[in-house]
Amino acid sequence: MARKQNLDFVDQAVKSANLKESNTTSTNKEKKIKTIQILVDWEDKIKNYYGGTVASYITMAIQEKMKRDGIL
């Protein structure tokens, strides 16, 4: 249940995140730095739950969401 709640927090963060779009194509594997704002308590929850970096958790969450949406 805690994992479901955390994933709900991530879904909400992704929906409300201020992400800048890039002009890269899906075959381009270059990385681009993005700046997003998340609530401090979300960051604490991610650190306590995941154990890795917040950036890697967010990247993983976005990838999972893209798979569910059928764009990856």
C-alpha positions as CSV (number, residue, x, y, z in Angstrom):
1,M,0.0,0.0,0.0
2,A,2.9,2.4,0.8
3,R,4.3,1.8,-2.7
4,K,1.0,2.5,-4.3
5,Q,0.7,5.8,-2.4
6,N,4.3,6.7,-3.4
7,L,3.6,6.0,-7.0
8,D,0.5,8.2,-6.8
9,F,2.7,11.0,-5.4
10,V,5.0,10.5,-8.4
11,D,2.2,10.5,-10.9
12,Q,0.9,13.7,-9.3
13,A,4.5,15.2,-9.4
14,V,4.9,14.2,-13.1
15,K,1.5,15.8,-14.0
16,S,2.3,19.0,-12.1
17,A,6.1,19.2,-12.9
18,N,7.4,22.2,-14.9
19,L,9.3,20.2,-17.5
20,K,10.9,21.9,-20.4
21,E,10.5,20.2,-23.8
22,S,13.5,19.3,-25.9
23,N,13.8,19.0,-29.6
24,T,15.4,15.5,-29.5
25,T,14.1,12.5,-31.3
26,S,13.3,9.1,-29.7
27,T,16.4,7.6,-31.4
28,N,18.7,10.3,-29.9
29,K,20.1,8.9,-26.6
30,E,21.7,12.2,-25.5
31,K,20.7,13.4,-22.1
32,K,19.4,16.8,-21.3
33,I,19.3,18.3,-17.9
34,K,15.8,19.3,-16.7
35,T,14.9,21.4,-13.7
36,I,11.8,20.5,-11.8
37,Q,10.3,21.6,-8.6
38,I,8.9,19.0,-6.1
39,L,7.6,19.3,-2.6
40,V,10.2,18.8,0.1
41,D,8.2,16.1,1.8
42,W,8.0,14.2,-1.6
43,E,11.8,14.3,-1.7
44,D,12.0,12.9,1.8
45,K,9.5,10.2,1.0
46,I,11.4,9.2,-2.1
47,K,14.7,9.1,-0.2
48,N,13.2,7.0,2.6
49,Y,11.4,4.6,0.3
50,Y,13.7,4.2,-2.7
51,G,17.2,4.4,-1.2
52,G,18.7,5.7,-4.5
53,T,18.8,9.2,-5.8
54,V,15.7,11.3,-6.3
55,A,16.7,11.9,-9.9
56,S,16.9,8.2,-10.7
57,Y,13.5,7.6,-9.0
58,I,11.9,10.4,-11.0
59,T,13.5,9.1,-14.2
60,M,12.2,5.6,-13.5
61,A,8.7,6.9,-12.7
62,I,8.6,8.8,-15.9
63,Q,9.7,5.8,-17.8
64,E,7.0,3.6,-16.2
65,K,4.4,6.3,-17.0
66,M,5.5,6.5,-20.6
67,K,5.3,2.7,-21.0
68,R,1.7,2.8,-19.5
69,D,0.8,5.6,-21.9
70,G,2.2,3.6,-24.9
71,I,4.7,6.2,-26.0
72,L,7.8,4.2,-25.1
